[in-house]
Amino acid sequence: MGQYANRRAFSQEAQRPSPMSDQPIYGFDTLQVHAGGRPDPATGARQTPIYQSTAFVFRDAEHAASLFNLQEVGYIYSRLTNPTIAVLQERIAALEGGAGAVCCASGHGAQIMSLFPLMGPGRNIVASSRLYGGTVTQFSRTIHRFGWAAKFVDTENLDSVAAAVDSDTRAIFCESIANPGGYISDLEALSRIAESHGIPLIVDNTSASPYLCRPIDFGATLVVHSTTKYLTGNGTVTGGAIVDSGTFDWSASDRFPSLSEPEPAYHGLKFHETFGALAFTFHGIAVGLRDLGMTMNPQGAHYTLLGIETLSLRMRKHVDNAVTIANWLENDSRVRSVSYAGLKSSPYYARIKKICPRGAGAIFTFAIEGGYEACVKFVDSLELFSHVANLGDARSLVIHSASTTHRQLTAEQQIAAGAAPDVVRLSIGIEDPDDLISDIDQALAKATI
Ligand SMILES: *Cc1c(COP(=O)(O)O)cnc(C)c1O
């Protein structure tokens, strides 16, 4: 196992000793600029180059054989590994406090990739009913085609979470800050339930970003991201990541054979036994990306690396703006209610102080007097906010979830997800808050006459 115990595997640092590898004491702002990256060994290029190459030359036939046998770590073919993407993987793992990470083509890809090693026909997950609309659709419909199922539960009711876990359950899945309803999952309580049943807790940390929340610190086994959102932060590329804490014992039961049992495609290698804390990461690359093929491209990884360099700076401004605007809305008579955990009126205000001490994020919903019609008119009247199905951009965004992202859901699911017909979702950007408030003010005036 020795040569694999290096958490820099699959990164450029596998080739060169790293000054960072023995100094995990750097702060977040330093890691977001440096983790995983170094001057290019071939040219000295200071910014991480875009290694726009499908394949990488083998030194000789023996080198090729050992790479294919997973006996040596290196680059073969960009469906599996690529040096630009390797830097991003290491950077995200460092920011989340994980042992390793795998990047892929989108957040939804990351969700499938996170479940793939754990699941099989007849297996299920217990999922929070408060999830991103697309995730509800993926879990309630599409995964059935693989013979997988999701049992949706209100994670506020911990007894019902525990009761939903059965002998076929392979994970509990929730979001840290749930999109869009301003709900904060009690990560510690959920991880205790997962642990007592010998299954991993998977947390979608997209809406928080690792700057605001580090789910692994609260017991999560795996963290998934849509890097499309805050991590990239500029609305340019889709991407996803799965971070593994490296702490789960996949061999403690017979429930995770993909990780604990011999893998025929690699001469009977057992991932957990061979790779230890990096078992899930290696499996994600060597089996997940190899066979599912939902690979990130190096150009996309480059945009995300550029974005991550300023993550903490952006998140601080996102949160400041969101608090200012949510407070303004809460005091406006045209507004029925505001669901933002950063407001003292939120039932989750105490929980956010613990789980996301740096702030409750910048996505929240509010209900407008006048219901569905007023919401549609409000969205159409905004000038600075863009009406798009996206969030976590530097630009302020708006969407009426009930008529768009949550349209496929039943009315009951819409309400459970915090996307009731009279509710509009804002993703607050990093512009001047006064300009954003003026825009909201004029649009509310038009929507509520
Ligand atoms: C956007 C999003 C996803 C899906 O990510 P894509 O990159 O669009 O595939 C999943 N979860 C959350 C919370 C999201 O915001």
The ligand as a Gaussian input file, in Angstrom:
#p B3LYP/6-31G(d) Opt

LIG

0 1
 C      -26.834000      23.091000      -9.458000
 C      -26.933000      22.121000      -8.349000
 C      -26.807000      20.757000      -8.582000
 C      -26.593000      20.189000      -9.961000
 O      -25.377000      20.609000     -10.471000
 P      -25.080000      20.729000     -12.048000
 O      -23.667000      21.206000     -12.095000
 O      -26.066000      21.692000     -12.602000
 O      -25.271000      19.356000     -12.600000
 C      -26.894000      19.910000      -7.501000
 N      -27.107000      20.371000      -6.255000
 C      -27.237000      21.682000      -6.005000
 C      -27.467000      22.140000      -4.606000
 C      -27.153000      22.603000      -7.021000
 O      -27.276000      23.911000      -6.777000

